[in-house]
Amino acid sequence: MATLSAFLFISIDGYYKDIDNGINWHRHGGEESDFAANSSQQEHILLFGRITYQMMAAFWPTAMAKEQMPGVAKGMNQSEKVVFSKTTNTSDWHNTRFLSANLLEEVKKLKQGETDITILGSGSLLTQLTDAGLIDSYQFMIDPVALGKGTPIFAGLKEKIDLKLTASRIFESGIILATYKPIV
């Protein structure tokens, strides 16, 4: 059975997007790039909402992405991508499929497979899947920056969740990678 993990960049004050829905405040340095490149080489299904998918699809297949972060670009471009959207159903990005049916039922089907699944960003999906108890682990790259305003992680969460820290790593840049599992 596959596991479902969430991976997000967040600011020290808990935002995953700034007030303009951007993530350019996240530091993409040497150690973080190496970590991302190593992680992207693992076989997994990438799970997106439409907005995050469109942002990713606009960058990762480009020559700039392949030049700036070749390992990450390779992994992103080769990975299977599943996008939940009621408004978009086509893309030029290789290995992408769109689903518009019931999110929870479709994710339960994906979890019946062999390939692990990773949500990248996609706050609305994250919250819905958290509420449904379908996420097995959370990885947060916590940037040492306070945004003051933006989109908070877990916006609209219906129930409190308790998490247990299972791993952590501090990068030279001051970014902390914290991995949590839900306490059930």
Wavefront OBJ file of the C-alpha trace (Angstrom):
o trace
v 0.000 0.000 0.000
v 1.325 3.434 -0.951
v 1.908 6.222 1.540
v 0.773 9.801 1.066
v 3.197 12.535 2.135
v 2.909 16.307 1.986
v 5.938 18.477 1.215
v 5.726 22.246 1.608
v 7.919 25.286 2.071
v 6.602 27.429 4.902
v 7.680 30.680 6.469
v 8.564 30.846 10.148
v 5.130 32.439 10.710
v 3.269 29.582 9.022
v 2.541 30.772 5.488
v 3.126 28.631 2.417
v 2.355 31.439 -0.062
v 2.961 35.142 0.272
v 0.269 37.791 -0.143
v 0.700 37.614 -3.943
v 0.459 33.783 -3.934
v 4.191 33.585 -4.618
v 6.875 31.312 -3.196
v 9.928 33.260 -4.392
v 10.767 34.029 -0.741
v 11.869 30.396 -0.288
v 15.631 29.914 -0.347
v 16.819 27.425 -2.960
v 20.463 27.071 -1.991
v 23.138 24.419 -2.287
v 22.148 21.959 0.428
v 18.439 22.433 -0.191
v 18.945 21.895 -3.930
v 20.923 18.704 -3.273
v 18.173 17.468 -0.948
v 15.487 18.294 -3.538
v 17.464 16.601 -6.327
v 17.930 13.428 -4.255
v 14.271 13.402 -3.223
v 13.045 13.939 -6.771
v 14.906 10.857 -7.997
v 12.730 8.563 -5.884
v 9.813 7.059 -7.778
v 6.567 8.614 -6.612
v 3.373 10.140 -7.901
v 3.191 13.923 -7.558
v -0.240 15.165 -6.503
v -1.310 18.727 -7.295
v -4.217 21.089 -7.256
v -4.677 23.125 -10.435
v -3.022 26.345 -9.257
v 0.152 24.697 -7.946
v 0.280 22.436 -10.994
v 0.113 25.371 -13.411
v 2.912 27.130 -11.528
v 5.077 23.987 -11.597
v 4.281 23.199 -15.241
v 5.338 26.713 -16.230
v 8.823 26.173 -14.787
v 10.062 22.580 -14.511
v 9.915 21.598 -18.214
v 11.843 24.733 -19.243
v 15.465 25.045 -20.272
v 15.984 27.448 -17.342
v 14.874 24.786 -14.817
v 17.086 22.174 -16.455
v 20.044 24.552 -16.266
v 19.462 25.891 -12.742
v 18.396 22.652 -11.017
v 19.055 19.751 -13.415
v 18.512 16.945 -10.894
v 15.227 18.323 -9.617
v 14.022 19.133 -13.138
v 14.777 15.589 -14.280
v 12.839 14.083 -11.386
v 9.899 16.455 -11.739
v 9.653 15.917 -15.473
v 9.871 12.107 -15.263
v 7.457 11.670 -12.345
v 3.836 10.766 -12.830
v 1.724 13.827 -12.091
v -1.918 13.684 -10.971
v -3.846 16.956 -10.967
v -7.222 17.539 -9.360
v -9.122 20.185 -11.292
v -12.675 20.867 -12.343
v -11.601 23.523 -14.868
v -8.454 22.199 -16.578
v -7.882 18.815 -18.175
v -5.000 19.179 -20.632
v -1.303 19.946 -20.413
v 1.873 19.667 -22.433
v 3.853 18.550 -19.363
v 4.881 14.939 -19.839
v 3.243 12.178 -17.791
v 0.312 14.243 -16.458
v -3.243 13.119 -15.919
v -6.199 15.097 -14.657
v -8.946 13.951 -12.312
v -12.125 15.831 -11.513
v -14.023 13.141 -9.600
v -14.275 12.872 -5.832
v -10.870 13.826 -4.379
v -11.052 11.565 -1.343
v -12.165 8.489 -3.284
v -9.510 9.011 -5.968
v -6.743 9.436 -3.393
v -7.898 6.284 -1.597
v -7.589 4.454 -4.945
v -4.082 5.869 -5.499
v -3.072 4.713 -2.017
v -4.087 1.155 -2.937
v -1.204 1.126 -5.437
v 2.478 0.437 -4.942
v 3.897 3.885 -5.733
v 4.137 6.436 -2.912
v 2.418 9.776 -3.419
v 3.663 13.271 -2.577
v 1.554 16.428 -2.433
v 3.627 19.463 -3.409
v 2.106 22.693 -2.130
v -1.581 22.583 -3.047
v -2.951 23.939 0.228
v -6.600 23.219 -0.483
v -5.849 19.556 -1.244
v -3.614 19.382 1.813
v -6.379 20.624 4.090
v -9.050 18.349 2.608
v -6.817 15.275 2.792
v -5.710 16.173 6.326
v -9.347 16.497 7.414
v -10.017 13.055 5.915
v -7.036 11.520 7.753
v -5.385 10.381 4.507
v -1.944 11.979 4.907
v 0.681 9.678 6.389
v 3.461 12.238 6.878
v 4.235 15.927 6.493
v 7.596 17.427 5.528
v 7.943 21.155 6.094
v 10.955 23.150 4.943
v 10.723 26.052 7.364
v 12.398 29.169 6.025
v 13.826 31.684 8.492
v 11.664 34.458 7.086
v 8.478 36.044 8.451
v 6.033 37.113 5.743
v 3.447 38.815 7.964
v 0.674 38.051 5.457
v -0.108 35.302 3.020
v -1.888 31.977 2.864
v -1.505 29.978 6.056
v -0.856 26.284 6.012
v -3.949 24.278 6.955
v -6.284 27.210 6.202
v -9.839 26.020 6.835
v -8.880 22.876 8.755
v -12.020 21.482 10.402
v -10.420 19.499 13.217
v -7.266 19.919 15.257
v -4.526 17.474 14.313
v -1.749 16.329 16.588
v 1.606 15.595 15.000
v 4.729 13.827 16.212
v 8.160 14.960 15.039
v 9.883 11.944 13.471
v 12.942 13.582 11.874
v 14.608 16.960 11.484
v 17.529 18.482 9.669
v 19.058 21.944 9.800
v 20.563 23.284 6.583
v 23.463 25.760 6.564
v 21.082 28.444 5.271
v 19.048 28.202 8.482
v 16.192 26.310 6.840
v 14.845 23.515 9.005
v 13.363 20.383 7.484
v 10.839 18.930 9.925
v 9.060 15.641 9.295
v 5.900 14.833 11.216
v 3.446 11.952 11.387
v -0.128 12.290 12.603
v -0.805 10.923 16.085
v -3.832 8.690 15.768
l 1 2 3 4 5 6 7 8 9 10 11 12 13 14 15 16 17 18 19 20 21 22 23 24 25 26 27 28 29 30 31 32 33 34 35 36 37 38 39 40 41 42 43 44 45 46 47 48 49 50 51 52 53 54 55 56 57 58 59 60 61 62 63 64 65 66 67 68 69 70 71 72 73 74 75 76 77 78 79 80 81 82 83 84 85 86 87 88 89 90 91 92 93 94 95 96 97 98 99 100 101 102 103 104 105 106 107 108 109 110 111 112 113 114 115 116 117 118 119 120 121 122 123 124 125 126 127 128 129 130 131 132 133 134 135 136 137 138 139 140 141 142 143 144 145 146 147 148 149 150 151 152 153 154 155 156 157 158 159 160 161 162 163 164 165 166 167 168 169 170 171 172 173 174 175 176 177 178 179 180 181 182 183 184
